Amino acid sequence: MSIELISVLVLFLSFAILLLYGVPVAYSIGISTTLVLVINMAFNPSVTTVAQRMTTGIDNFALLAIPFFILAGELMNRGGVANRLIALAKSLIGSLPGGLAYVNIISAMLFGAISGSAIAAASAIGSTLTDKMEKEGYPRQFSAAVNISSSTTGLLIPPSNVLIIFALASGGTASVAALFVAGYIPGILVGLALMVMVFFYAKKKKLPKADRVGFKQLFIDFKEAFLSLTLLVIVVGGIVAGIFTATEAAAIAVVYAAFLGFLNKELHIRDFRGILLKSAKTTAIVMFLIATSMAMSWVFSFEGIPQLLTGIMVDSVSNPILIFLLINLILLIVGTFMDMTPAVLIFTPIFLPVAIALGMHPVQFGMVIVLNLCIGVCTPPVGTLLFVGSGVAQVPVGKVIKPLLPLLLAMVFVLFLITYFSGISLWLPQFFGLID
């Protein structure tokens, strides 16, 4: 058995065992990486090697966008943005049967896109809509399921922290600007697929609909939400036009989010201490995960693990359709027990070379891996969004699973489309000249 294969086995077995014993993901990654260094005779084992690679791994200007977007999301959560987006969505489609479920999906798409955080969207939209939906006859577990699944759309629709992380993990083969623009169509498709499932559920259960609002009220709600919606144009438009980088756009988003909060009279100076503290804690967790994952990625590269696994997969399965199906199955399984950030950083260097070798563009693969992991954060046993959404709705996780399954199937269907139809992900970036 080759030393590379031994390294692969030690790395993944030790990582899996540590996770099963409840060791936090970041520590599991760091310990597994260190074990590979120690057992490999090609190294001169040093305790400082992992620490050095962790430090150099996060020494990247693009990563500065992450704490800024996290802070912007917190400011929006406190600044009344969610309520205005919900009011606009309700005016648009609340009069349809099951209208509040559609409102939940559209609001989550808008708020998730503006804040860049699925958890922020699930918390803000769920805490506002769940009680309203229950009063109008919607089963509470169904409301939670809709909120959980729809909150993932903000991870595809820009600005998205996970797309920035993928750009880093891809080694520059996919730019942040191209990924941001590419995320629109897949993200919207996920939202539409969820709405289709809600339509059939609403028809079957005869869910209620709200009264149709007049044009005057629609105009008022649009005017109230307009400034929030312009953030998308400012951030993504500025990046695509080359006016500023993703990092600079994130800093602008913070200033704009604070301005909106004060303008809405829902954000006060006294709120900033709590907002900054919560943002700092979230940033610390994310950056530590990135640091340990970057150390593991370096071990992958040094050991030639991506090339080894690429050779094994291509040699054992000659049909590209089956290889992409296998990659999706692996990522769906990985997503059930690993958080998105380390999963993107660990598995991008492994599967991206395979995808490129089979003719898939890095930007398209970015959409594939992110949507896979979006499904993963909605599923047990470690689905972060599943637990957040259930907690916000105050519904046991076990009761949410049944109504959630059809919605997850809709997301899997969109995953199939973006895997095998490249134009869904690549048309917009090509239109704007961001990729060839």
C-alpha positions in Angstrom: 0.0 0.0 0.0 1.4 3.4 -1.0 2.1 6.1 1.5 -0.4 8.4 -0.2 -3.2 5.8 0.2 -2.2 5.3 3.9 -2.4 9.1 4.4 -5.9 9.2 2.9 -7.1 6.4 5.1 -5.6 7.9 8.3 -6.9 11.3 7.4 -10.5 10.3 6.8 -10.8 7.5 9.4 -9.4 9.7 12.2 -11.6 12.6 11.1 -14.7 10.4 11.1 -13.9 8.8 14.5 -13.3 12.2 16.1 -16.6 13.5 14.8 -18.4 10.4 16.1 -17.0 11.1 19.5 -18.4 14.6 19.4 -15.1 16.5 18.9 -15.8 19.9 17.3 -15.3 19.9 13.5 -12.4 22.4 13.6 -10.5 20.4 16.2 -11.2 17.2 14.3 -9.7 18.7 11.1 -6.6 20.0 12.9 -5.9 16.7 14.8 -6.4 14.6 11.6 -4.1 16.8 9.7 -1.4 16.6 12.4 -1.7 12.8 12.5 -1.0 12.6 8.7 2.1 14.7 9.2 3.4 12.6 12.0 3.0 9.2 10.3 4.4 10.3 6.9 8.1 9.6 6.8 8.5 12.0 4.0 8.0 14.8 6.5 10.3 16.0 9.3 7.4 16.2 11.7 7.1 19.5 13.5 4.4 20.7 15.8 4.6 24.1 14.2 3.7 22.9 10.6 0.0 22.8 11.1 0.0 26.2 12.9 2.1 27.7 10.1 -0.3 26.5 7.4 -3.3 27.7 9.4 -1.8 31.1 9.6 -0.8 31.4 6.0 -4.2 29.8 4.9 -6.2 32.8 6.3 -3.6 35.4 5.2 -5.8 36.3 2.3 -7.4 39.7 1.6 -10.5 38.2 0.1 -11.4 36.6 3.4 -11.8 40.0 5.0 -15.2 40.2 3.2 -16.5 37.5 5.5 -16.5 39.4 8.9 -17.9 42.4 7.1 -20.8 40.5 5.5 -21.5 38.8 8.9 -21.6 42.2 10.5 -23.9 43.5 7.8 -26.2 40.6 8.3 -26.5 41.3 12.0 -27.2 45.0 11.4 -29.9 44.1 8.9 -31.4 41.6 11.3 -31.7 44.3 14.0 -32.6 47.1 11.6 -36.0 46.1 10.4 -35.1 44.9 7.0 -36.8 41.5 7.3 -40.2 43.1 8.2 -40.2 45.3 5.2 -39.3 42.5 2.8 -42.0 40.3 4.3 -44.6 43.1 3.8 -43.6 43.5 0.2 -43.7 39.8 -0.5 -47.1 39.5 1.2 -48.5 42.3 -1.0 -47.2 40.6 -4.1 -48.4 37.0 -3.6 -50.1 36.8 -0.3 -53.5 36.5 -1.9 -52.7 33.1 -3.5 -53.8 29.9 -1.7 -51.1 29.1 0.8 -49.9 32.6 0.2 -48.0 33.0 3.5 -45.8 30.0 2.6 -44.9 31.8 -0.7 -44.3 34.9 1.3 -41.9 32.9 3.5 -39.9 31.7 0.5 -39.7 35.0 -1.3 -38.8 36.9 1.9 -36.1 34.3 2.7 -34.7 34.7 -0.8 -34.6 38.4 -0.5 -33.3 38.6 3.0 -30.8 35.8 2.6 -29.5 37.4 -0.5 -29.1 40.8 1.2 -27.6 39.4 4.4 -25.6 36.5 2.9 -26.6 34.3 5.8 -29.0 31.4 5.8 -29.1 31.3 9.6 -29.9 35.0 9.8 -32.7 34.5 7.2 -34.2 31.6 9.1 -34.1 33.4 12.4 -35.5 36.7 11.1 -38.2 35.4 8.7 -39.1 32.4 10.9 -39.6 34.4 14.1 -41.8 36.9 12.2 -43.9 34.6 10.1 -44.3 31.3 12.0 -46.9 32.6 14.5 -48.8 34.4 11.8 -48.9 31.3 9.7 -50.2 29.2 12.6 -53.0 31.7 13.4 -54.1 31.4 9.8 -54.3 27.6 9.9 -50.8 26.5 8.7 -49.3 23.5 10.5 -46.4 24.8 12.6 -44.1 22.0 11.4 -44.9 22.8 7.8 -44.1 26.5 8.4 -40.7 25.5 9.9 -39.9 23.2 7.0 -40.7 26.0 4.4 -38.5 28.4 6.4 -35.6 26.0 6.7 -35.5 25.0 3.1 -36.1 28.5 1.6 -33.4 30.1 3.8 -30.7 28.2 1.9 -31.4 30.3 -1.3 -29.4 33.1 0.2 -26.3 30.9 0.1 -26.6 30.8 -3.7 -28.0 34.3 -4.4 -25.2 36.8 -3.9 -23.6 38.2 -1.8 -22.7 34.9 -0.2 -19.9 34.1 2.2 -19.7 30.4 1.1 -19.1 31.5 -2.6 -16.2 33.6 -1.4 -14.8 30.6 0.4 -15.2 28.4 -2.7 -13.4 31.1 -4.7 -10.5 30.8 -2.3 -10.6 26.9 -2.2 -10.6 26.8 -6.0 -7.2 28.3 -6.2 -8.3 31.2 -8.3 -9.9 29.1 -11.1 -13.3 30.7 -10.2 -13.5 34.5 -9.4 -15.8 35.9 -6.7 -17.5 38.1 -9.3 -18.3 35.2 -11.7 -19.6 33.1 -8.8 -21.8 35.9 -7.5 -23.4 36.4 -10.9 -23.7 32.7 -11.5 -25.6 32.1 -8.3 -28.7 34.1 -9.4 -30.4 31.5 -11.7 -29.7 28.4 -9.5 -30.9 30.3 -6.4 -34.1 31.5 -8.1 -34.7 28.0 -9.4 -34.5 26.6 -5.9 -37.0 29.1 -4.8 -39.4 28.3 -7.7 -39.0 24.6 -7.1 -40.0 25.1 -3.4 -43.0 27.2 -4.5 -44.2 24.3 -6.8 -44.1 21.9 -3.9 -46.0 24.5 -1.7 -48.6 24.8 -4.5 -49.4 21.1 -4.4 -49.4 21.0 -0.6 -51.7 24.1 -0.4 -54.1 22.6 -2.9 -54.2 19.3 -1.1 -54.6 20.8 2.4 -56.8 23.7 1.2 -54.6 26.3 2.9 -56.0 29.8 3.4 -55.2 32.9 1.3 -55.0 36.5 2.4 -57.1 39.4 1.0 -55.8 40.9 -2.2 -54.1 44.3 -1.6 -54.6 47.3 -3.8 -52.0 49.0 -5.9 -51.6 51.8 -3.4 -50.6 49.4 -0.6 -48.3 47.5 -2.9 -46.6 50.8 -3.8 -46.2 51.7 -0.2 -44.7 48.4 0.7 -42.3 48.6 -2.3 -41.3 52.0 -1.3 -40.5 50.8 2.3 -38.4 47.9 1.0 -36.8 49.8 -1.9 -33.7 50.9 0.0 -33.1 47.4 1.3 -33.3 46.0 -2.2 -30.9 48.5 -3.6 -28.1 46.9 -1.5 -28.1 44.0 -3.9 -27.6 46.4 -6.8 -24.9 48.3 -5.1 -22.9 45.2 -3.9 -23.2 42.9 -6.9 -23.4 45.7 -9.5 -20.3 47.3 -8.1 -18.3 44.1 -8.1 -19.4 43.1 -11.7 -18.7 46.7 -13.0 -15.2 46.6 -11.4 -15.9 49.6 -9.2 -14.8 47.7 -6.1 -13.7 44.3 -4.9 -15.9 41.8 -2.9 -14.1 42.9 0.2 -14.7 46.5 -0.4 -18.3 45.7 -1.3 -18.7 44.0 2.1 -17.5 47.1 3.9 -19.9 49.2 1.9 -22.7 46.8 2.9 -21.9 47.4 6.6 -22.2 51.1 6.3 -25.3 50.9 4.2 -26.9 48.4 6.6 -26.2 50.7 9.6 -27.7 53.6 7.6 -30.9 51.6 6.9 -31.2 50.6 10.5 -31.1 54.2 11.7 -33.3 55.3 8.9 -35.9 52.7 9.9 -35.6 53.9 13.5 -35.1 50.3 14.6 -31.3 50.4 15.3 -29.8 52.4 18.1 -26.3 53.2 19.3 -26.8 51.0 22.3 -27.4 48.0 20.1 -23.9 48.1 18.6 -22.2 46.4 21.5 -24.3 43.3 21.2 -24.2 43.3 17.4 -20.4 43.6 17.3 -19.9 41.0 20.0 -22.2 38.5 18.2 -20.5 39.2 14.9 -17.0 38.8 16.4 -18.0 35.4 17.9 -19.4 34.2 14.6 -16.4 35.4 12.7 -14.0 33.7 15.1 -15.8 30.4 14.6 -15.8 30.7 10.8 -12.2 31.8 10.6 -10.9 29.0 12.9 -12.8 26.5 10.6 -11.2 28.1 7.6 -7.7 28.0 9.1 -7.8 24.3 10.0 -9.4 23.4 6.7 -6.7 25.3 4.8 -4.1 23.3 6.7 -5.8 20.0 5.7 -6.1 21.3 2.1 -2.3 21.9 2.1 -1.8 18.3 3.2 -4.1 17.1 0.4 -2.0 19.0 -2.1 1.4 17.9 -0.7 0.4 14.3 -0.6 -1.2 14.4 -4.1 -4.5 13.1 -2.7 -6.7 15.0 -5.2 -4.7 13.5 -8.1 -4.8 10.0 -6.5 -8.6 10.2 -6.0 -9.1 11.7 -9.5 -7.3 8.8 -11.0 -9.2 6.2 -9.0 -12.6 7.7 -9.9 -11.8 8.2 -13.6 -10.3 4.7 -13.9 -13.1 2.9 -12.1 -16.0 4.8 -13.6 -15.6 5.8 -17.2 -19.0 7.4 -17.7 -18.9 11.2 -16.7 -22.7 11.1 -15.9 -22.1 8.4 -13.3 -19.0 10.2 -11.9 -21.0 13.4 -11.3 -23.7 11.4 -9.8 -21.2 9.7 -7.4 -19.7 13.1 -6.5 -23.2 14.5 -5.7 -24.0 11.5 -3.5 -20.7 11.9 -1.6 -21.3 15.6 -1.1 -24.9 15.0 0.0 -23.7 12.5 2.6 -20.9 14.8 3.7 -23.3 17.7 4.1 -25.4 15.8 6.6 -22.5 15.7 9.2 -20.2 18.6 8.3 -20.7 22.3 8.2 -20.5 24.1 4.9 -17.3 26.1 5.4 -14.9 23.1 6.1 -16.8 20.9 3.6 -16.1 23.4 0.8 -12.5 23.9 1.8 -11.8 20.2 2.2 -13.7 18.7 -0.8 -13.2 21.4 -3.4 -9.5 20.5 -3.9 -10.5 16.8 -4.1 -13.4 17.0 -6.6 -12.7 20.2 -8.5 -9.8 18.5 -10.5 -12.2 15.6 -11.3 -14.9 18.0 -12.5 -12.5 20.0 -14.6 -11.0 16.8 -16.1 -14.5 15.8 -17.2 -15.2 19.2 -18.8 -17.2 21.0 -16.0 -16.4 24.7 -15.6 -15.1 25.6 -12.0 -18.0 28.1 -11.7 -20.6 25.5 -12.5 -18.9 23.1 -10.0 -19.1 25.9 -7.4 -22.9 26.0 -7.8 -23.0 22.2 -7.6 -21.0 21.9 -4.4 -22.8 24.8 -2.7 -26.3 23.4 -3.5 -25.3 20.0 -2.3 -24.2 21.4 1.0 -27.3 23.6 1.2 -29.3 20.4 1.3 -27.0 19.0 3.9 -27.5 21.9 6.4 -31.2 21.0 6.3 -30.8 17.4 7.2 -29.9 15.4 10.3 -27.8 14.5 12.2 -25.8 17.8 12.1 -28.0 20.0 9.9 -27.3 23.5 11.4 -30.2 25.1 9.6 -32.6 22.3 10.6 -31.9 22.9 14.3 -32.0 26.7 14.0 -35.3 26.6 12.0 -36.9 24.1 14.4 -35.8 26.1 17.4 -37.2 29.4 16.0 -40.5 27.7 15.3 -40.4 25.8 18.6 -41.1 22.5 16.9 -39.3 19.2 17.7 -36.9 18.3 14.9 -38.5 14.9 14.4 -41.8 16.6 13.5 -40.2 18.8 10.9 -38.6 16.0 8.9 -41.8 14.7 7.2 -43.0 18.0 5.7 -39.4 18.9 4.9 -38.7 15.8 2.7 -40.8 16.9 -0.4 -39.0 20.3 -0.3 -35.6 18.6 -0.1 -36.6 16.5 -3.1 -37.4 19.7 -5.0 -33.9 21.0 -4.2 -32.3 17.7 -5.3 -34.2 18.1 -8.7 -32.6 21.5 -9.1 -29.2 20.0 -8.2 -29.7 17.5 -11.0 -30.4 20.4 -13.5 -27.4 22.5 -12.6 -25.1 19.4 -12.6 -26.0 18.3 -16.1 -27.0 21.6 -17.8 -24.1 24.0 -17.6 -26.0 26.9 -19.1 -28.0 27.4 -15.9 -24.9 28.4 -14.0 -22.7 29.8 -16.8 -25.1 31.9 -19.0 -25.1 35.0 -16.8 -21.3 35.1 -16.1 -20.7 34.6 -19.9 -23.2 37.4 -20.7 -21.3 39.8 -18.5 -18.0 38.7 -19.8 -16.8 37.3 -16.5 -15.9 33.9 -18.0 -15.1 32.7 -21.5 
